[in-house]
Amino acid sequence: MSTQPASGEPVAPEVTKEQLIADFKTVVADAEALLKATANQGGDAVASIRARAEASLARAKAQMADAEAALVARAKAAAKATDAYVHENPWKSIGISAGLGLLIGFLMGRR
């Protein structure tokens, strides 16, 4: 069952950056395993394809590391901002937390 917005286009499922990074790591590991498995195959065409694949894999790994570092930095910044907000507005934070707790409890109780 897919939901559709008013425009009639299907809505893609939401994918988090963490899921994308994990999936990309899996693809990279599979590609490395494939390259190792074909290491004994001969021929100039196979050798050039392997060289290009290894170069692409190295670039992809570097980009993945950069993306992961950026994600960690943004998560730390968000945590610091949240910490500062809670320290500046303790009662408001307690009220929001209590409201969310009640809402979650209400939703769980309906099951």
N, C-alpha and C positions, 0 to 999 in steps of 0.2 A: 504494500500500500504506500504510494508516494503522494506527498502533499504537493499541491500546485499553488503558486501565488496567483493573484488576480490576472496577471498577464497570460496565464495558461502554460508557462514554461515549468518543467519539473524542477524541483529544488534538489540540489546535490546535497548528500549528507555532509555534515560538518566534520572536517578532519583537522586535528590539532597539529601544530608544528612538531610536537614530540612524536606523534604517530608517523608523520612524514619522515622525520629523521630516523626513527627506528626501521621503517620500511626501506629507506634508502640504504641503511647499514646492511640490511639483509640482502639487498640486490648487489651491493658491492662485494659482500662475502661470497655470494653465489658466482659472481663474475670472476673473482679470484680463483675459486675452486675450478671453474671451467678452464681458465687459462692454465692452471697447473695440470689439469687432466689432458690438455692438448699439447703439452710441452714436448712430447715425443713425436708429434706429427711432423712430417717433413714437407719440403716444398717452399719455394720463395713466396708464393701467395699467402700461405698460412703464416709464415714468419712475419710478413709485412702487416697482416691483419692483427696478429698477436701484438706487434709493437704498437700499432695504433690503439688497440684496446687497452694495453698497459698504460699508455700515455693518457688516454681518456679517463681511465680509472684513477690515476694519480691526481689529475685535475679535479675529478669529482670528490675524491677524498679530501682534498684541500678546501674545496668549497663547502663540503659538509662540516668540516672542522670549524670554518669561519662562521657558518650559520649556527652551529651549536654554541659557539662562544658568544655570539650576539644574543641568542635566546637566553643563555644563562645570565648575561649582563642585564638584560631587560627584566628578567625574573627577580634578580637581586634589587634592582631599582624599584620595582613594584613593591617588594617586601619592605624596603626602607620607607617608601611613601606611606604604606599602610601602617607601619610602626609609628611614624611621626603623627599620622592622623589620629591614631588611637591614643597616643600620649597627649595630644592637644585637645581631644574631645572624648574623654573617658566615658562620660555618662551617655552620650549619644551612641558611642560604640556598643556599650552594654545594651542599650535599648534595641539597636539594630540586631545584635546577636540574639537577644531574647525573642524578638519578633520572628527571625528566621528559624529559631528553634521551635517555636510554636507552630509555624507554618509546616515545617518538616514533620513534626509530630502529628499534626492534623492529617497531612497527606498519608503518612504511614498508617494511621489509625483507620483510614477509609478502606484499606486493602482488606 
